[in-house]
């Protein structure tokens, strides 16, 4: 077998593995070696929790968010609601105060992470919980989210976010259900490799001030793993958010998210293996690094496949399969039947990784952020 053929089969195999083989391998490992899930512990006294909401021009939803926080099944005297307004030009800060937030920070524009860092520095809680301004938590969500922290080995926990509203051509809801199942198995094995911005919490003593290009969702789980702390998925802690109504809008959202990927993976230390357990390293490589390499892997597969034409019918078939996938993705814009929509979703989400890195190369590290259109 030639070097070109070896490159083709390795890259094609890695693409299939990260999307389909990894969940199967994860399921087998969980069955063989399930780590005990921390039981809901008992606190001598319920911890003081600071619920932090970073907000930029959220005057339309911030009052409802504060009301949602104050209605949670948690003692009011043990809850501190903090709204960090990131240079909002509207009435976000005023409406947050009027709604009853305990602390409202009217900050200069610096980005979501900068606002979260400022709020964490001012927070009094033993546990820092975080949410988006457009997320609605179930009444018992905070209690469920905080339960695992009774185990001192737990440093981070994320809940389950459900997307609501008409998805239009967006298949994010279907993909998210797949992602949550993988996250549940990772949590049972060695810890999750990513969280979500709608509902999560971190032990205040373990909070890491990140640079503006960082991301709590992607950075905290692996950074805390290096400190010997577990990051868990708590499906009973539930929140809801409106889904981006179109696939094009979802692409724009993911593209913005991927701009900081280089800084997290390379500059942020994800690639440095020191401190990872073997099982967590396996999860991180399989679920994160190979996913992020998928655009490059596809380019290698296409290029080597073209070079291998004429060396057997199988290479004609594999190139035809790739062309069919691309054609289905293009046609899916006008013919929204499920196979075409799936192909289009996969193509655009894969492209979002490359586009985000391209934006990073052109414009530098990200800082500020914009709301996803149609989610308020």
C-alpha positions in Angstrom: 0.0 0.0 0.0 1.4 3.4 -1.0 1.9 6.3 1.4 -1.0 8.2 -0.4 -3.3 5.2 0.2 -2.3 5.0 3.9 -3.0 8.7 4.4 -6.4 8.3 2.7 -7.5 5.4 4.9 -6.1 6.8 8.1 -7.9 10.2 7.6 -11.1 8.6 6.5 -11.0 6.2 9.4 -10.5 9.1 11.9 -13.5 11.0 10.5 -15.7 7.9 10.9 -14.2 7.2 14.3 -14.7 10.6 15.9 -18.4 10.8 14.8 -19.5 7.2 15.1 -16.8 4.9 16.5 -16.0 7.0 19.6 -19.5 6.9 21.0 -19.5 3.1 20.6 -16.0 2.8 22.2 -17.2 5.1 25.0 -20.2 3.0 25.7 -18.1 -0.2 25.9 -15.6 1.5 28.3 -18.4 2.8 30.5 -19.8 -0.7 30.8 -16.4 -2.1 31.7 -15.2 0.6 34.0 -17.9 3.0 35.3 -16.7 5.4 37.9 -19.2 5.9 40.7 -21.3 8.9 40.2 -21.1 11.2 43.2 -24.2 10.8 45.3 -26.1 13.9 46.3 -24.2 14.8 49.4 -25.3 16.4 52.6 -24.0 19.9 53.5 -23.7 21.0 57.1 -25.2 24.2 55.7 -26.4 24.8 52.1 -23.6 26.7 50.3 -24.0 30.3 49.3 -24.3 30.3 45.5 -23.6 33.2 43.3 -25.6 33.0 40.0 -23.8 35.1 37.4 -25.3 36.4 34.2 -23.1 38.1 31.7 -25.3 40.3 29.5 -24.7 42.6 26.5 -27.7 44.7 25.4 -30.3 42.3 27.0 -32.9 44.8 28.1 -35.7 42.7 26.5 -35.0 39.6 28.5 -32.9 40.5 31.6 -35.9 41.2 33.9 -37.4 37.8 33.1 -34.0 36.2 33.7 -33.6 37.8 37.1 -37.1 36.8 38.0 -36.4 33.2 36.9 -33.3 33.2 39.1 -35.1 34.5 42.2 -37.9 31.9 41.7 -35.4 29.0 42.0 -35.8 26.3 44.7 -33.0 27.6 46.7 -33.0 29.6 50.0 -33.1 33.3 49.1 -30.5 34.1 51.8 -28.1 31.6 50.3 -28.4 33.0 46.7 -26.6 36.0 45.3 -27.8 37.1 41.8 -25.1 39.0 39.9 -25.7 40.6 36.5 -22.5 41.7 34.7 -23.5 44.2 32.0 -20.7 44.1 29.4 -20.8 47.7 28.2 -24.5 47.5 27.3 -25.8 50.6 25.5 -29.4 49.9 26.4 -31.3 49.6 29.8 -29.9 46.2 30.7 -28.3 47.4 34.0 -31.3 49.5 35.1 -33.8 46.7 34.4 -31.6 44.2 36.2 -31.5 46.3 39.3 -35.3 47.0 39.1 -35.9 43.2 38.8 -34.1 42.5 42.1 -30.5 41.5 41.2 -28.3 41.6 44.3 -25.3 43.1 42.4 -25.3 44.7 39.0 -21.9 45.5 37.4 -22.0 48.2 34.8 -18.7 47.3 33.0 -16.9 48.8 30.0 -17.1 46.6 26.9 -14.6 43.8 27.3 -16.4 40.6 26.2 -18.2 37.8 27.9 -15.3 36.2 29.6 -14.0 39.6 31.0 -17.5 40.3 32.4 -17.6 36.8 34.0 -14.1 37.3 35.5 -15.2 40.6 37.0 -18.4 39.1 38.4 -16.5 36.1 39.9 -14.0 38.5 41.6 -16.9 40.3 43.3 -19.0 37.1 44.1 -19.4 35.9 47.6 -20.5 32.3 46.8 -18.8 29.1 47.6 -20.3 27.9 44.3 -20.4 30.1 41.2 -23.2 29.2 38.8 -23.4 30.8 35.3 -26.2 31.2 32.9 -27.1 33.1 29.7 -29.6 36.0 29.8 -32.0 34.1 27.5 -31.9 30.8 29.4 -34.8 29.8 31.6 -34.0 27.4 34.4 -36.4 24.8 35.8 -37.3 25.5 39.5 -35.2 22.7 40.9 -32.3 23.3 38.4 -29.9 25.1 40.8 -30.5 22.5 43.6 -29.7 19.7 41.1 -26.7 21.5 39.7 -25.2 22.1 43.2 -25.7 18.6 44.6 -22.5 17.0 43.2 -20.3 19.7 44.8 -20.8 18.0 48.2 -18.1 15.7 46.9 -14.8 17.7 47.1 -13.4 15.9 44.1 -16.0 17.7 41.8 -14.9 21.1 40.4 -17.4 21.7 37.6 -20.9 20.6 36.6 -23.0 21.4 33.7 -26.7 20.8 33.2 -29.0 19.9 30.3 -30.1 22.7 28.0 -33.1 22.0 25.8 -33.7 24.1 22.7 -37.2 25.4 22.0 -39.0 27.1 19.2 -39.3 26.3 15.5 -35.9 25.0 14.3 -36.6 25.8 10.7 -33.8 24.1 8.7 -31.6 23.9 11.8 -30.8 20.4 13.0 -29.0 21.6 16.1 -31.7 20.1 18.4 -31.2 16.6 16.9 -27.4 16.9 17.1 -27.6 18.2 20.6 -29.4 15.1 21.8 -26.6 13.0 20.4 -24.0 15.3 22.0 -25.7 15.0 25.4 -25.8 11.2 25.3 -22.0 11.3 24.6 -21.6 13.8 27.4 -23.5 11.6 29.8 -21.1 8.6 29.1 -18.0 10.8 29.4 -19.3 12.0 32.8 -19.7 8.4 34.0 -16.2 7.5 32.7 -13.6 10.2 33.3 -15.4 13.6 33.1 -17.0 15.7 30.4 -14.8 17.4 27.8 -17.0 20.5 27.3 -20.0 22.1 28.9 -22.6 24.7 27.8 -23.2 28.3 28.5 -26.8 28.0 29.5 -26.4 26.2 32.9 -23.2 25.3 34.6 -21.3 25.9 37.9 -17.8 25.8 39.2 -16.4 25.7 42.7 -15.3 29.3 43.5 -11.9 28.1 44.8 -11.3 26.4 41.5 -12.4 29.3 39.3 -9.8 30.2 36.6 -9.8 33.8 35.2 -9.5 33.2 31.5 -8.3 35.6 28.8 -11.0 37.2 26.6 -10.4 34.6 23.9 -11.1 31.8 26.4 -14.3 29.9 27.0 -15.6 28.4 30.2 -17.4 25.7 28.2 -14.2 24.4 26.6 -11.5 25.4 29.0 -12.8 24.6 32.5 -13.3 20.8 32.1 -9.8 20.1 30.8 -8.1 22.7 33.0 -9.7 21.4 36.1 -8.9 17.8 35.1 -5.2 18.9 35.3 -5.9 19.9 39.0 -7.4 16.5 39.8 -11.0 17.7 39.8 -13.9 16.0 38.0 -16.3 17.8 35.6 -19.7 16.2 35.5 -22.9 16.3 33.4 -26.1 16.7 35.5 -29.0 15.9 33.2 -31.6 16.6 36.0 -30.5 20.3 36.1 -32.5 21.6 33.2 -32.7 24.9 31.3 -34.3 26.0 28.1 -33.1 28.4 25.3 -34.6 29.4 22.0 -32.9 27.7 19.1 -31.4 29.7 16.3 -34.2 29.5 13.7 -32.1 28.8 10.6 -29.1 26.7 9.7 -27.4 29.7 8.3 -27.8 31.5 11.6 -26.5 28.4 13.4 -23.4 28.4 11.1 -22.8 32.1 12.0 -23.1 31.2 15.7 -20.7 28.3 15.5 -18.3 30.3 13.4 -18.1 32.9 16.2 -17.6 30.2 18.8 -14.7 28.7 16.8 -12.8 31.9 16.5 -11.2 31.3 19.9 -10.4 27.7 19.3 -6.7 28.2 18.5 -6.2 30.1 21.7 -7.9 27.4 23.8 -6.4 24.3 22.2 -2.8 25.7 21.6 -2.4 28.7 23.9 -4.8 27.5 26.6 -3.0 24.2 27.2 -5.5 21.6 25.9 -2.7 20.0 23.9 -0.4 19.7 26.9 -1.0 16.2 28.3 0.5 16.6 31.7 -2.2 16.1 34.4 -4.7 14.1 32.3 -5.6 10.6 33.3 -5.3 8.1 30.4 -9.1 7.8 30.1 -9.6 11.6 30.1 -6.9 12.0 27.5 -8.7 9.4 25.4 -11.9 11.4 25.6 -10.2 14.7 24.8 -8.4 13.4 21.8 -11.5 11.5 20.5 -14.2 14.1 21.1 -12.4 17.4 20.9 -9.1 17.3 19.0 -10.2 15.0 16.2 -13.5 16.9 15.8 -11.5 20.2 15.4 -9.2 18.5 12.9 -12.2 17.3 10.8 -12.0 20.0 8.1 -8.3 19.2 7.5 -9.0 15.5 7.5 -11.7 16.0 4.8 -9.2 18.0 2.7 -6.7 15.2 2.9 -9.3 12.5 2.1 -10.4 14.4 -1.0 -6.9 15.1 -2.2 -5.6 11.6 -1.7 -8.8 10.1 -3.1 -8.3 12.1 -6.4 -4.7 10.9 -6.5 -5.7 7.3 -6.1 -8.2 7.2 -8.9 -7.5 4.4 -11.4 -6.0 2.2 -8.6 -9.2 0.3 -8.0 -13.0 0.6 -8.1 -13.1 1.4 -4.4 -11.5 4.8 -4.8 -14.0 5.7 -7.5 -16.8 4.7 -5.1 -15.4 6.7 -2.2 -14.9 9.8 -4.4 -18.5 9.4 -5.6 -19.7 9.1 -2.1 -17.9 12.4 -1.1 -19.3 14.2 -4.2 -22.8 12.9 -3.3 -22.5 14.3 0.3 -21.4 17.7 -1.0 -24.2 17.8 -3.7 -26.8 16.8 -1.1 -25.5 19.6 1.2 -25.9 22.1 -1.6 -29.3 20.9 -2.7 -30.4 20.9 1.0 -30.7 24.7 0.8 -33.7 24.4 -1.5 -35.0 20.9 -0.9 -35.3 20.5 2.9 -35.9 16.8 3.1 -34.1 15.0 6.0 -31.2 13.4 4.1 -30.3 16.7 2.4 -30.8 18.7 5.6 -28.4 16.3 7.5 -25.8 16.6 4.8 -26.1 20.4 4.8 -25.9 20.6 8.6 -22.8 18.4 8.7 -21.1 20.3 5.9 -21.8 23.7 7.4 -20.9 22.8 11.0 -17.6 21.3 9.7 -16.9 24.4 7.7 -17.6 26.6 10.8 -14.4 25.2 12.4 -12.2 26.3 9.4 -14.0 29.6 9.0 -13.6 30.4 12.7 -9.9 29.7 12.5 -9.7 31.8 9.3 -11.4 34.7 11.2 -8.9 34.3 14.0 -6.0 34.5 11.5 -7.3 37.6 9.9 -8.6 39.6 13.0 -6.7 38.2 15.9 -8.0 36.8 19.2 -11.6 37.4 20.0 -13.0 39.4 22.9 -16.5 40.8 22.5 -19.4 38.7 21.4 -22.8 39.2 19.7 -26.1 37.6 20.4 -27.2 34.8 18.0 -30.1 36.2 15.9 -33.5 34.9 16.7 -32.7 33.5 20.1 -34.4 36.2 22.2 
